[in-house]
Each structure stands twice: as structure tokens, then as C-alpha cells.
Amino acid sequence: MLVVVHENYDAMSRKGAEVIASRIRRKPNLVLGLATGSTPVGVYKELISLHRNEGLDFSKVVTFNLDEYVGLPPEHDQSYHYFMKDNLFKDININPSNVHVPQGMFGDVKISSFETDPKIVQFCEWYEDEMKKYGGIDIQVLGIGGNGHIAFNEPGSSIGSRTRIKTLTEKTVADNARFFKTANDVPRYAITMGVGTIMEAKELLLLANGAGKADAIKAAVEGPVTAMCPASALQLHRKAIILTDKPAATKLSAEFVTYG
Ligand code: GLP
């Protein structure tokens, strides 16, 4: 694992965008895994400016997002469909038919049959197959939850898990309530790539900033590999890069990290 600590959020974001841009230049039809949340917004801003100022070309890039809330239509301003359009896709030359964000609307499905509903199960299988059709994800961007989750794989998620529906923990609902009017408005379920799905990406790029992520980063990088900290699975990956700012790295052993 390569852990690089940056002076601040902007420096971390510049580095994250540089890594992605270098992969696109090397392979114009890169299969790029994308994440939502506040953390990658700076990377997306940098990518937009590389597109505008240096002609970084997304026309052949194929994207797959990690997750989507269940029950929010794509036009809802807190859906991840909307987030991606608003924070990246509308400002780059991506081909809309190359964009994949998990479906979040499945009509009238009872909560009790969420895990077995054929519409949901078939969608999740299709999403996995679609990734395979493009040869798998070349590089996957990740954030990290305060409880160590990646995508919406909450603590306890199997390290071999695949794309499926997951119930959000109270901690995640509380953390994400800042984006909604009230905590009651935060969806309780999401479709998410599994930890096993994420681990199949050829390269992983996890970003973390702020003191609120320091415990999760310590557990992910130096703790045991355990389903209780899904991000710790990165220790088993062949090519995982972790970029942080200083506050997110305060609990790491100094000799482990490099400085960017
Ligand atoms: C959500 C997303 C994750 C993201 C996490 C952290 O739960 N599903 O993919 O990494 O939040 O969000 P933030 O970057 O806002 O701290």
C-alpha cells in the first residue's frame, strides 16, 4: 500500500486528479470507477480544469459508480446520479452512454423482500456483468466512511461481497444527514458494489481528509484485515494508493507514510 500524506485537501485533490489523468493519457478508454461524498469533489474539480485547460479527453472513458441510494429518483438533488452530473459529468466531454451509476428506483418493493426481489437481484448481476464486459475497472476511486466503510459496505460486510442491496448503519445515516433536510430524509438502503467487486479493480485510489477520518484510516492501514473495517481489505490489494491530508493521517505511524 502506498500512503501519501499531503499538506492539505487541495494538494491531496491535485494529486488524486494527476493520478487519474495519467491513467487516462496512457489508456484513453480507461474504465474508471467513481465515488461520491464530499471527499472526491476536489479531485473532480481538478479533472474539470485539466479537461478545460489541458484538453484531458474523456470521450472514450467508461465510468462505473460505486453506489446509489434506494428510493431516490435520478433527478433528486441528493441522489448519486445527480451528484455525478453536477460535480463532474456536465463539465467534461464524457459520452453519456459510457456512464454507469447503479439504479436506485425499483418501484413498489417491500422492504422485507429487498434482498430477494428479482428486479434488484437482476440489476445487481447486470451491473457486475457490465463491468466485466468492459474488461473490469482499471482504477477505482474510493472515499472512506468514519466507520471504515467503502462505498456502502458497512462494517460486517463480507470481504468477498458483490454488488447488492445494503442497509445503512445509524452512524452512516447520521454522517450523511448533513446533506438532507432531516435525518429522517436519509434513505436507509443502498445498492453498492461489494468489497469483493471493488477488490477486483486493477488499481485502487482511496482519498481521506479531515480529523474525522483519522481513526478509520489508522484501522484501514495498520489494523487487522477484518470485515469490521471494510477499508482494511485494501491491505490485500496489489496496487492500492491512499492519499490523505495531514489531519486524516495523524494516527498513522510516521515511518509508514510518505509525504506528497
Ligand atoms: C458515503 C458514500 C461513500 C463515501 C462516504 C464518505 O457513505 N457511500 O462512498 O466514501 O460516504 O463520505 P464523505 O466523503 O462525504 O466523508
Residues whose N, C-alpha, C, O or C-beta is under 5 A from the ligand:
A	BS01	GLP	A35 T36 G37 S38 T39 G143 I144 G145 A151 F152
